[in-house]
Amino acid sequence: MNATEARLIIFDTNAVNLLPPSGLRADIIRKLRQSGHHKVAVPWMVMEELVAHQTKHYPDKYRAVVNTLAKLREALPWELKSSLEPLDLNRLVAHWRSAYEEIFEVIDTSGDAARKALAREAMALPPAKATKERSEGGRDAAVWFSILEYLKENPDEEVCFVTNNTKDFGDGATYPYPMNEDVRGLEGRLTRLTDFDAVVSKFTKEVSGRDAEAAAEELLRSLSVRDRVSRTAVEVLSSPVGFVGLDAAKASVQWRQWLASPEAELLSIADVLGHEIEGSVWYTANTRWLLHGVAINGDDEDVRYVSCVWEMKVLFSANGGDEAPTLLTPGEPVLPDTDDARCMEIIKKLKARASRAQRVLRNQLAHSSGERLIAESIAGAMPTLDVAGVMARSVSDLFPKLTAADLLGQGVIEQIRASMPTLDIATTLNQAAADRLIAGLPKPDLSGLLPQLDLSHLVPKIDYSHLFPQTTINQIAAAALAAGTQSPAEDDDDDAAVSDVDDSSDPETGPDEAADPETDR
């Protein structure tokens, strides 16, 4: 089947799970549909899973906010002027169903297909399967029978099924019993692709990427893209086994997850390829990023600065529009090459930048009311904290007693002034890591840190923005959580290792939401 003969591309959940409706992948799907050569669809069961993955945690998150507000009311001596709209799951479901139905056609699952799927699960026959405790896979079987029904009802059409679930659906060339009997007579009209990247390669026209290399360089080095890579690193880089990286002393260390969004610098771009659909061109490129930030290491939960290299394929448009790049097929972080002069120079620059910021700010604020200003700023931000993201306990539990020197070591003072009075910790702070570290911190009385005097005239108006290109107000929280973590060494030849932070478990704090075991379906 070639690109012009294909009539229907059917996606499994794992190929388009959590697809942003306004992202580049969704745009490519729309262009494929508009081309007139292809239809793009999902089975009814896949549509239900896409909607469920966007909505099913809403009731639990709502209840968590209700409980948090109750705890906050108990901690405050005044009436809390905050309220929540009523829980409305149907509204959220309708929103995501409408969004995805605008992108995909929906292949119906008939009552007969549903009954066959349940019977196949009861028998634990492929694509269903048996576990130690039960049979499962009825939804996989429903997807399978929906595809077969479509092929039988549309004998002149061919189908390309996009799924990486080869364990349950087979590799597309051979099928286990009884799937081999299900597909008999339809084999030549059913083909398989494993992921969205393969769809782009197969169903778009390749064009030269030379004209896009300069545009790719500029786009991917922009602050917005670096921030996107940084936030994605927090979201997807978490492993109980751990990753490798370099600590401040250039020693190899194991780390498990980022405490907060690391800084990201583009190291290289390679293999830029263009793909054209009906006059619109998208590009893919293999990229390497240097990540540098505070990570949690090993089983003892110690915290230190770590540097690593992260490779991924990126999908982007170079037409000067506002489309955000889509990060495809990220790999696992690897050690920076200490023989790569450019890589090590970037690491050195990041350390030096943090050290310069520390020295300058200490000199400017050494005899001022800087410490009081920090406390006053945090206090002013408390009423507008993102309670849904981080407030699992009272406000006083969130901020240990830090000195100005402690916070200045993180290089964030100018962001305090830029971001007041709103403090949104949830956007970059790793919640699961934060909960564990907060549990071990002291619970000081902050009432003495909240003066009623306006001391802003005592602080010089200095622009520190050139020192902190990526650091955000959220790093204050990271600084508080990592109390005891030293700033990077001020001199590259004296890269002392960062001190560790002990952690203790909190029996009242549950773990962050576990990865959805159904996401790989």
C-alpha positions in Angstrom: 0.0 0.0 0.0 1.5 3.4 -1.0 0.6 6.9 0.1 -1.8 7.5 -2.7 -3.6 4.2 -2.3 -4.2 4.5 1.4 -7.8 5.2 2.3 -8.0 5.0 6.1 -5.4 5.5 8.9 -6.6 4.1 12.2 -4.8 5.1 15.4 -4.6 3.1 18.6 -4.7 4.9 21.9 -0.9 4.6 22.5 -0.1 6.4 19.2 -2.1 9.6 20.0 -2.6 9.5 23.8 -2.9 13.0 25.4 -2.7 14.5 21.9 -2.8 18.3 22.2 -5.6 19.5 19.9 -3.7 22.6 19.0 -0.3 20.9 18.5 1.6 20.1 15.3 0.6 16.4 15.3 -3.0 17.3 15.4 -2.4 19.8 12.5 -0.7 17.0 10.4 -3.7 14.7 11.0 -6.0 17.5 9.8 -3.9 18.1 6.7 -3.9 14.4 6.0 -7.7 14.4 6.1 -7.9 17.6 4.0 -5.6 16.1 1.3 -8.4 14.0 0.0 -6.1 10.9 -0.2 -6.6 9.8 3.4 -9.2 9.4 6.1 -8.0 9.4 9.7 -10.0 7.7 12.4 -10.0 6.1 15.8 -12.3 3.2 16.9 -15.0 4.2 19.3 -13.2 2.4 22.1 -10.0 4.5 21.5 -12.1 7.7 21.5 -13.4 6.7 24.9 -9.9 6.0 26.2 -8.6 9.3 24.9 -11.3 11.2 26.7 -10.9 9.1 29.9 -7.1 9.8 30.0 -7.8 13.5 29.9 -10.6 13.5 32.5 -10.6 10.5 34.9 -8.3 12.2 37.5 -10.5 15.3 37.7 -12.8 14.0 40.6 -9.8 13.0 42.7 -8.0 16.3 42.0 -11.2 18.2 42.9 -11.5 16.4 46.2 -7.8 17.1 46.9 -8.4 20.8 46.5 -11.5 20.7 48.7 -9.4 19.0 51.4 -6.6 21.5 50.9 -8.9 24.5 51.2 -10.3 23.0 54.4 -6.8 22.6 55.9 -5.9 26.2 54.8 -9.0 27.6 56.5 -8.0 25.9 59.7 -4.5 27.5 59.5 -5.7 31.0 58.8 -6.9 33.5 61.4 -9.1 35.2 58.8 -11.9 34.0 56.5 -10.5 32.5 53.3 -12.1 34.2 50.3 -11.8 31.3 47.9 -14.3 28.9 46.5 -14.7 26.2 43.9 -17.2 25.8 41.2 -19.2 22.6 41.5 -17.6 19.4 40.2 -18.8 18.9 36.7 -17.3 15.8 35.1 -19.8 15.7 32.2 -18.7 19.1 31.1 -15.1 18.1 31.0 -15.9 14.9 29.2 -17.9 16.8 26.6 -15.1 19.3 26.1 -12.5 16.6 25.3 -14.9 14.5 23.2 -15.7 17.5 21.0 -12.0 18.4 20.7 -11.0 14.9 19.6 -14.0 14.5 17.3 -12.8 17.6 15.4 -9.5 15.8 14.7 -10.6 12.2 14.1 -13.4 10.4 12.5 -14.8 7.7 14.8 -15.2 4.1 13.7 -18.2 2.6 15.4 -18.1 -0.4 17.6 -21.3 -2.4 17.0 -23.0 -4.4 19.6 -21.9 -7.6 17.9 -18.2 -6.4 18.0 -18.6 -5.6 21.7 -20.0 -9.0 22.5 -17.2 -10.7 20.6 -14.7 -8.6 22.5 -16.1 -9.6 25.9 -16.2 -13.3 25.0 -12.6 -13.1 23.8 -11.6 -11.6 27.1 -13.4 -14.2 29.1 -11.5 -16.9 27.2 -8.2 -14.9 27.6 -7.6 -15.3 23.8 -5.6 -12.7 21.8 -5.7 -9.8 21.6 -7.0 -10.3 25.2 -4.8 -12.2 27.6 -4.6 -13.8 31.0 -2.8 -12.5 34.1 -2.2 -14.3 37.4 -5.5 -13.0 38.8 -7.8 -12.4 35.9 -8.3 -12.1 32.2 -8.0 -8.6 30.6 -7.9 -7.0 27.2 -11.5 -6.6 26.4 -10.9 -3.1 25.1 -8.1 -4.3 22.9 -10.4 -6.9 21.5 -13.1 -4.2 20.9 -10.6 -2.2 18.9 -9.6 -5.3 16.9 -13.2 -6.3 16.0 -14.1 -2.7 15.1 -11.2 -2.6 12.5 -12.3 -6.0 11.1 -15.9 -4.9 10.8 -14.9 -1.7 8.9 -12.8 -3.8 6.4 -15.7 -6.2 5.8 -18.2 -3.3 5.4 -15.9 -1.4 3.0 -14.4 -4.0 0.7 -12.7 -1.4 -1.6 -10.7 0.3 1.2 -7.4 -0.4 2.8 -6.5 0.3 6.4 -3.2 1.2 8.1 -3.4 0.5 11.8 -1.0 2.6 13.9 -0.1 0.9 17.3 3.1 0.1 19.2 1.2 -2.7 21.1 2.8 -5.5 19.1 2.6 -7.8 22.1 -1.2 -8.0 21.9 -1.9 -7.1 18.3 1.0 -8.9 16.7 3.6 -7.4 14.4 1.4 -7.0 11.4 3.0 -9.8 9.4 1.9 -12.8 11.6 -1.0 -13.1 14.0 -1.5 -15.5 16.9 -4.5 -17.8 17.1 -7.4 -17.0 16.8 -6.5 -13.6 15.3 -5.0 -15.3 12.3 -8.5 -16.7 11.6 -10.1 -13.4 12.3 -8.0 -11.7 9.6 -8.1 -14.4 7.0 -8.9 -13.0 3.6 -8.2 -9.4 4.8 -4.4 -9.6 5.2 -3.6 -7.7 2.0 -5.8 -4.8 3.1 -4.5 -4.4 6.6 -1.0 -3.0 7.3 0.8 -1.8 10.5 2.8 1.2 11.6 4.2 1.5 15.1 4.1 5.3 15.9 3.2 8.8 14.7 6.7 9.4 13.4 6.2 6.4 11.1 3.0 8.0 9.9 4.8 11.3 9.0 7.5 9.4 7.1 5.0 7.2 5.1 2.1 9.5 4.3 3.9 12.8 3.6 6.2 13.9 0.8 9.8 14.4 1.8 11.4 17.7 0.8 14.9 19.0 1.3 15.7 20.1 4.9 18.6 22.3 3.9 16.5 25.5 3.7 15.1 24.8 7.2 18.4 24.2 9.0 19.0 27.9 9.8 15.4 28.4 10.9 15.6 25.2 13.0 18.7 26.5 14.7 17.1 29.8 15.6 13.7 28.3 16.6 15.2 25.5 18.8 17.5 27.8 20.6 14.7 30.2 21.6 13.8 30.6 25.2 10.2 29.3 24.6 11.5 26.0 23.2 14.2 25.5 25.8 11.5 26.1 28.4 9.3 23.5 26.7 12.1 20.9 26.8 12.8 21.8 30.4 9.2 21.2 31.5 8.9 18.0 29.5 12.1 16.7 31.2 10.3 17.1 34.6 7.2 15.3 33.3 8.8 12.3 31.6 12.2 11.8 33.2 11.5 9.7 36.3 12.8 6.2 36.9 13.1 4.0 40.0 16.3 2.5 38.4 17.7 5.9 37.7 19.7 7.8 35.1 23.3 8.8 34.8 24.7 12.3 35.0 27.6 14.4 36.2 27.6 16.1 39.6 29.3 19.4 40.4 32.6 17.6 40.9 32.3 16.0 37.4 31.8 12.6 39.0 29.3 10.2 37.5 26.2 9.8 39.7 22.8 8.1 39.5 19.7 10.3 39.7 16.0 9.4 39.6 14.1 12.6 38.8 14.3 16.4 38.7 13.3 18.3 41.8 12.3 21.3 39.6 12.7 22.3 35.9 16.3 22.1 34.8 17.9 24.6 32.5 18.1 23.3 28.9 20.7 24.3 26.3 20.7 23.0 22.7 23.9 21.1 21.9 23.3 20.0 18.3 20.8 19.6 15.5 21.1 16.8 12.9 19.1 15.0 10.1 16.7 17.9 9.3 14.0 16.5 7.0 11.0 18.3 5.5 7.6 16.7 5.0 5.0 18.3 2.7 1.2 17.8 2.8 -0.9 20.0 0.4 1.6 22.8 0.4 2.3 22.9 4.2 5.7 21.8 5.3 6.8 20.4 8.6 10.3 19.4 9.6 11.8 16.8 11.9 15.3 16.9 13.3 17.3 14.9 15.8 18.4 17.1 18.7 20.7 16.9 21.7 20.1 18.9 24.8 22.2 19.6 27.8 20.1 19.6 31.0 21.5 21.1 34.2 19.6 21.4 37.5 18.7 20.0 40.9 17.9 16.3 40.9 17.1 13.6 43.5 19.6 10.8 43.6 19.6 7.2 44.7 17.6 5.5 47.4 18.6 7.9 50.1 16.8 10.8 48.4 19.8 13.2 48.5 19.7 16.3 46.3 22.4 17.8 44.2 23.1 19.6 40.9 23.3 17.2 37.9 24.2 17.6 34.3 23.2 15.2 31.5 22.6 15.0 27.8 19.1 14.2 26.4 18.5 13.2 22.8 15.1 13.4 21.0 13.5 13.9 17.7 11.6 17.2 17.3 8.7 18.0 14.9 8.4 21.7 14.0 7.3 24.3 11.5 9.7 26.8 10.1 7.2 29.1 8.6 7.5 31.8 11.2 4.2 31.1 12.9 3.4 30.5 16.5 3.3 26.7 16.3 5.2 25.1 19.3 7.5 22.2 18.4 6.4 18.7 19.3 8.9 16.5 21.1 8.9 13.1 19.6 10.6 9.8 20.7 12.8 11.1 23.5 15.7 8.8 24.6 17.2 8.2 28.0 19.6 10.8 29.5 23.3 10.0 29.1 26.5 11.3 30.5 27.9 14.5 29.0 31.1 13.9 27.1 33.9 15.4 29.2 36.0 15.4 26.0 33.5 17.6 24.2 34.9 21.1 24.7 31.6 22.8 23.8 29.5 20.7 26.1 31.8 21.3 29.0 32.0 25.0 28.3 28.2 25.2 28.5 28.3 23.4 31.9 31.0 25.8 33.0 29.0 28.8 31.9 25.9 27.7 33.8 28.0 27.2 37.0 29.7 30.6 36.5 26.4 32.3 35.9 25.0 31.1 39.1 28.2 32.1 41.0 28.2 35.6 39.5 24.6 36.1 40.5 25.3 35.0 44.0 28.3 37.4 44.4 26.5 40.4 42.9 23.3 40.0 44.8 25.2 39.5 48.1 27.2 42.7 47.6 24.1 44.7 46.7 21.9 43.4 49.5 24.4 42.6 52.3 23.3 45.7 54.4 19.8 46.1 53.2 16.5 44.6 54.3 16.7 41.9 51.5 15.9 39.1 53.9 12.8 40.9 55.1 11.8 41.7 51.5 12.0 38.0 50.5 9.8 37.0 53.5 7.4 39.9 52.7 7.2 38.9 49.0 6.4 35.2 49.9 3.8 36.3 52.4 2.2 38.5 49.8 2.0 35.6 47.4 0.4 33.1 49.8 -3.2 34.0 49.2 -2.8 33.2 45.5 -0.9 30.0 45.8 -1.8 27.3 43.3 -3.5 25.1 45.9 -4.5 22.5 43.4 -0.9 21.7 42.6 1.1 21.9 45.8 -0.9 22.7 49.0 -1.3 19.3 50.6 -0.8 20.9 54.1 -1.0 24.3 55.7 0.9 27.3 54.3 3.3 27.4 57.2 4.5 23.9 56.3 5.6 25.0 52.8 8.4 27.4 53.7 11.2 26.6 56.1 13.1 29.4 57.7 15.6 30.5 55.0 18.1 33.3 55.1 18.7 35.7 52.3 22.0 34.0 51.6 20.2 30.6 51.2 17.9 32.0 48.5 20.5 34.1 46.9 22.5 31.0 46.2 19.8 29.9 43.9 19.9 33.1 41.8 16.3 34.0 41.9 15.9 37.4 43.7 14.9 39.4 40.5 12.2 36.9 39.8 10.6 37.5 43.1 10.1 41.1 42.2 9.0 40.3 38.7 6.4 37.7 39.7 4.7 39.2 42.8 2.1 38.7 44.0 1.3 35.4 42.2 3.3 32.3 43.0 2.5 29.3 40.7 4.7 26.5 42.0 2.8 23.7 40.2 4.0 24.5 36.7 7.6 23.5 37.2 8.0 21.9 40.6 8.1 18.1 40.7 5.2 17.5 43.0 6.1 13.9 44.0 9.6 14.9 44.8 8.5 18.0 46.6 6.1 16.2 48.9 8.8 13.8 50.1 11.3 16.6 50.8 8.8 18.9 52.5 8.0 16.1 54.9 11.5 16.3 56.4 11.7 20.1 56.8 11.0 22.0 60.1 7.7 23.8 60.7 8.7 27.3 61.8 6.4 30.1 62.9 6.4 32.6 60.0 4.3 35.2 61.8 7.3 37.2 62.8 8.4 37.5 59.1 5.3 39.4 58.0 5.9 43.1 58.8 3.4 45.8 58.0 6.0 48.2 56.8 6.8 49.1 53.2 10.6 48.7 52.9 10.7 48.6 49.2 12.4 52.0 49.1 15.4 50.5 50.9 16.1 48.0 48.0 17.9 49.4 45.0 16.2 49.0 41.6 18.6 46.8 39.7 18.0 44.8 36.6 19.4 41.3 37.1 17.6 39.8 34.1 20.8 39.2 32.2 22.0 36.9 34.9 19.0 34.6 34.9 17.7 33.8 31.4 15.6 30.8 32.4 15.2 30.8 36.2 11.6 31.4 37.4 9.9 32.3 40.6 9.1 28.6 41.0 12.8 28.0 41.8 12.2 29.7 45.2 10.2 26.6 46.1 13.0 24.4 44.9 15.4 26.4 47.0 13.2 25.9 50.0 12.8 22.2 49.5 16.4 21.7 48.9 17.5 23.7 51.9 21.1 22.7 52.5 21.9 22.3 48.8 24.8 24.5 47.9 25.0 26.6 44.8 27.3 25.5 42.0 31.0 26.0 42.7 32.1 29.6 41.9 35.2 28.5 40.1 35.3 25.7 37.5 38.5 24.3 39.0 36.9 24.1 42.4 33.7 22.2 41.7 32.9 20.9 45.1 30.1 18.4 45.4 26.8 19.7 46.6 25.9 18.7 50.1 23.2 16.1 50.6 19.8 16.6 52.1 18.3 13.9 54.3 14.7 13.0 53.9 12.0 11.4 56.0 8.7 10.0 55.0 5.4 11.6 55.9 2.7 9.0 56.7 0.0 11.6 56.0 1.2 12.4 52.5 0.4 10.0 49.7 2.5 9.5 46.6 1.9 11.5 43.4 -0.3 10.0 40.8 1.2 6.8 39.5 1.8 6.4 35.8 -1.4 5.2 34.1 -0.8 1.5 33.3 -3.4 1.8 30.5 -1.4 4.5 28.7 0.6 2.0 26.6 -2.6 0.4 25.2 
